[in-house]
Amino acid sequence: MFRNLLLTIFALAAAPALLQAQAGTPNTQAAASIQTPHAPVVPPQTVQPVAPDAPVITIHGICPKGDAATLEKSDSCSLVLTRAQFENMVSSMNMTNQPYTPPALRGFASGYATLLALAEAGEKEGVDKDPRFQELMQMARTRALAESYRRHLQEKFGNPPQEEIEQYYQQNLSKFEQVRIERIQIPKVNPKRPQEKRPEFEKKARQLATDLRERAAHGEDMTSLQVEAYVSLGLAMQPPQTELPVSPRPTFLPNIEQDIKALKQGEVTKVEIESSGFNIYKLRGRTPLTLDQAKPQIVREISQQKVDAALQSATSGVRPDLNEQYFNPRVNGGVQPPRQPARMLPPGAGQANRPSTSAAPSGAPVPAATPSSSPK
């Protein structure tokens, strides 16, 4: 039971760590391919696939669940996981459905062995009898159910029928098009000297944007106007490209999206005031997407709408009422944060066994429960 709890908590916490390991792992294959000029060329060897029933992890010193061996003789045991068992375990906690890199899987396997060792040690100490363990078990189960339900919805609604896809396409034709847009960007401040004469610079930039917008509306080349803007403001740097990418389509603020949507070919928006500066958009053209081209976007949108509706239905009748006297720091001069709970001890442990509160100064770091090499 204690082992099952720690495995549940580890499964919930390990997915982000695996993703971080995946995102931060260098391309070792590319690095290995760099050879010295005189290094002999070794022909690549064909990688043989590992059978589903082949062992991929052998953990020495851990007895399989239900093994007749006693805990005192657990060093004579070995727990073996096949490829199918290991991949099923990893899949059960992969809430993002993103593939993991081999280094990330290796780190998870090493951390799993450490976790099993700590779980077994906890059982020997009777930690699973502590009342706080039961609370932690319930919270872990609740969180695992919630996350599993979200993934269940994504799988349930992730493949809408073709008829629904076609109907959605016909009802939203204006959404499925490739839009060619050009943009002139005029910064509010000097990027090289942001604090130097800011009001004067912004006033000049605003007036320049108004003038260039009128010239763009009369058909002058957007790229030439962008270069002229930087020269007029004395910006000794390369001006940005005016043509925006077609795919993926840029995301705009709702008011700017509406202004662009209302444009006809060749028209420009008013001067749009954004955090980046004074921007002017010009519509170069629109090209409708075919059903096959739009299908991935349609599937994502239909799926997300159904998932959101199911989540809304499940949570609409649930509303927490919070005690403001406790949660609001402005009420009654604020509240004291709860004390950090003491470490779990087996029932009946004497007060003398508890760690002294004076052993370390307030705010001192607490040693981690697992070695730093294990996944967080």
N, C-alpha and C positions, 0 to 999 in steps of 0.2 A: 504493500500500500504506500509506504513512504517512498519507495523507489518510483512508483507510478506518478506520485505528485511531482517529484523533482524532474522526472522526464517530461511531464506536461509543461512545467514552467520553462524548462530548457527549450522545448519545442517552440513555445511562444516567443521566447527571447532570441532564439538562434537565427530566425529568418532574416531580420535586419542585419545581423552580423555577417551572415553568408552573402547578402547582397553587397555589403560594404567590401568584403573580401574580394567579391567578384569584380566590383567597380575599380578597386585599387590594385588589382593584380596586374603586373606588367606582362607583356606578351613574351613569355619565355621562349616560345618556339621561334619568334622572330629574332630574339637575342641569340639563340643557339645557332641560327643560320649564318651569323656573321663569322667568317673564317679568315684566318691569316692568309696572305698571298700564296704561301707554300704549303698550306695544310692540304692533306689528301682529301679528296671528295669521297665521302662514304655514302653509298646508295641507301636511300631510306628503306627501312624494314616495314613490312606490312604488319599493322597492329591487329592481333587476333582478338576478337570479341570475347568477353568474359561471359560464360554461361550463367543463366539466372540462378542455378543451384550451386554455383561455385562460391566458396568462401571468399569474402573480401575483407572482413575484419575478424581477427581472433584476439580476444581480450583475455589474457592470462590473469589468474587470481580472482576471477568472478565466476560464481557458480550459476548455471542456468536456473531460471525460475522453476521451482518444484524439484530440483535435484536433491537426492538423498544425502549428499555430503553436508556435513555440519559446517557452521560458520567458522569454527576454529580451524578447519582444514580446507578453507576456501582457496588457499594458495595452490592446491592441487587441481583446481577446476579451471576450465576454459570455456568462455562463452563465444560461440561462433555465429556470425551473421553472414548469410549468403547475399549475393548481389540483389536478389529480389527482395529480401527482407530489409536490407539497408535502403534501397531506393523507395520502397513503400513507406518507410519511416520518414525519409526526407520529404517525399511527396505530401505526406499528411500535414506537414507544417509549412509547406510552400504556399503562402497565401497570395503571392504575386504571380505565380505561374511562370516566373522567369527562370531560365536554365542557370545552374550553378557551374562555376568553373572547377576543374580538378583541384586546384589549390584550396578553394573554399570547402570542397567536400572533404579533403584531407584534414583540414583544420577542424571540421565538424566531427569527423570520426575520432580524432584524438581527444577532443573535448568530451565526447560521449563516454569514452573509457574513464576519464576523470570523474564524470558525473556519477557513473555507476559505482565507482569506488567510494565516493562521498555518501551516496545513498545507503550503501551497505554499512558504512561506519555509523550513519545516523540510526539505522535500525538496531545496531548493537548497543548504542547509547540510550535507546528508548525515546528518541526525539519524536517518533510518530505517535507517542502517547500524550504529548503536550497539547492542551486545548487550542493553542494558537495554530498548531499544525492543521487542525480540522478547519479553522477559518481560512487558512491559506489554501487548503485543498478545495474548499467550496469556491473561493474566488478564482482559482486556476480553472476549475471546471466551467464556471460561468463565462469566463473570458474565452476559453477554447470553444464553447458552444456558440457564442456570438460570432467569433471569427469564422467558424466552420459554416454557420448559417449564411454569412455573406458570400463565402465561396460557393456554397450550394446554389444560391440565387444566380451567381455569375455563370455557373455551368448550366443551370436550368434554362436561362434565357439567352445564352450565348450563341444559339444557332436558330434564328427565326426562320419560318418557312418562306419559300420563294415568293408565294403569293403576297405575303405581308411586305416583303422587301419591294416588290414591284409597286404595290399600292402606296407605300411610303414615298417612293421615288416620284410617282406621278403627282402626289399631293404637295411635294416640296421641291419642284423643279428649279425654283429660283435659288435654292441653297447649293445645288450641285453644278457648279460652273468654275472654270478657271478664270481668274480675274487678273489682268495685267495692269499694275498700278505703278506710277512713278511718284516720287516724293522729294520735295526740297526741304532740307533741314537747316534752320537758322538758329544757332544756340543763343540762349538768353545771356550767358556769361562766357567770358573767354576761357576755353578749356585749359589753356596754359597758365593763366593768372586769374583764377576764379574770384579773388577778392579785390582785384584792381579796378576801380572806377565802375563798380557794378551797375549803379543806376544809369549812368551815361551810356554804357555799353548796351544795356537792355532797351533803352529808349531808341537808340540807333538801330538795333536789330529789329524792333517792332515796326519802325517806319520802313525799313528795308524790306521786310516781309510783305507789307502792304503793297509796295511798289512792284515787287517781283510777282506777286500773285496776279496783279492786273496784266502784266506782260505775259505771264503763263496762260492766262485766259484768252489772250489774243494769239496764241499759237507759237510763242517763242520756245526754243528748245529747253527742256527742263535741265539737262546736264550742263548746258552753258550758263543757265541762270544759277545753278548750284555753285559752280566755280566762281562766278561773279560775286556771289554772296560772301564767300570766304575771303576773296580779295578785298572787297569793300570794308569788311570788318577787320582787316589786317591779321587774319589767321594764317600763319605760316605753317600750314599742314595740309595733308591730302584731304580734299572734301569727300564726303561719303558718296557711295553709288546711289543714283536716283532710282533705278529700277529695282523693285522689290521682288523677292522670289515668288514664283507661282505655286510651288508645292515644296514644303507645306505652306499653306496660306498664312500670312502674318495675322496676329490677333490684335484688334484695335479696341479702344474704349467704346462703349455702346453708342455715345453720341457721334463719334467719328465714324463708326460702322454705318450708322444711319445716313450720314452725309455722303459717304462713298457709295452706298447702295442706291442713293437717289441720282447719281451722276449718269449722264449719257456719255457715249464715247467721245473723247476729246475735251470734256469739261473738267474743271478743277473745283475743288472745295474752297470754302473761305479759309482764312488763316486760322489753323487749329492751334490753340494754345495748350501745349502739353508740358510735362515735366522736363522733357528733353529740349524744349525750345518752341519756336514758332514754325509749324510745319504746313506744307501745302501739298495736297494730293491731286493727282491727275489720273483719270481713267483712260487707259490705252485701248482696252477691249475686253470682251467677255466671250468665253467659249464654253458651251454647255458640255457637261460630262455625260458619257453614255452610262447606261445602267451598270455595266460591268465595271467601269471606272469608279463609279460612286458606291458600289456595293460594300466595300470595307467600311466606309464612313457610315453607311446606312445601318449595317449590322451593329456597329458600335453604338450608334444613337438609339436604336430600338432596344438593344440590350440594356443600356444604361437607364433608359426611361422605365423599363419594367422592373429593374432592380430598385431604382429609387421609389417606385410606387409600392413595391412590396415592403421596403424598409419603412416607408411612411405609414403604411397600414399597420405594421407591427408595433410602431412606437407612438402612433397618434393618441392612443388612450392612456399613455404613461406620462406623468408629469410630476417632477419632484417639488415639494414645498420645503424650502430651506429656512432654518431658524436664523433670522438676520442678527439676532443678538450674539450668535456664535460665529457666523460666517462673515458678517460685515465688520471690517476693522474700524469703521467710523461710529459704530454703536457702542456706547458705554466705554469709550476709550480704547476699543479694540479687544482682541482675545489673545490669550497666550497659546502658542502652538502646542499641540500634543507632545508629550515627552517621547523621545525615541524609545521604542520597546527594547527591553533587555533581550539578550540572546536566549534562544530556546534551550531549556534544560528538562531532563526527564522528571516526571512527577516524583515528589518526595525528596528532591535534591535539597540539601540544606542551604541556608542563607550564606554559610561560609563558602559554598562552592561558587557563588555568583561573583562575577568580576567586580572589582572595586571601582567605584565611580571616580576615585582619585588617581587611578592608575595612569591616566593620560589626560592632558589638558583638554579643555573644551575646544572642539573643532579639530582635534587631531585626527588624521586619516586612520580608518579602520582597515586592517589587512583584509585582502580579498579572500573569499571562501574557496576559490579555485585558483590554480596557477595561472599566470598571465598568458600562458600559451593556449589556454582553452578559450573557445568562443564566448563572447559576452552575451 
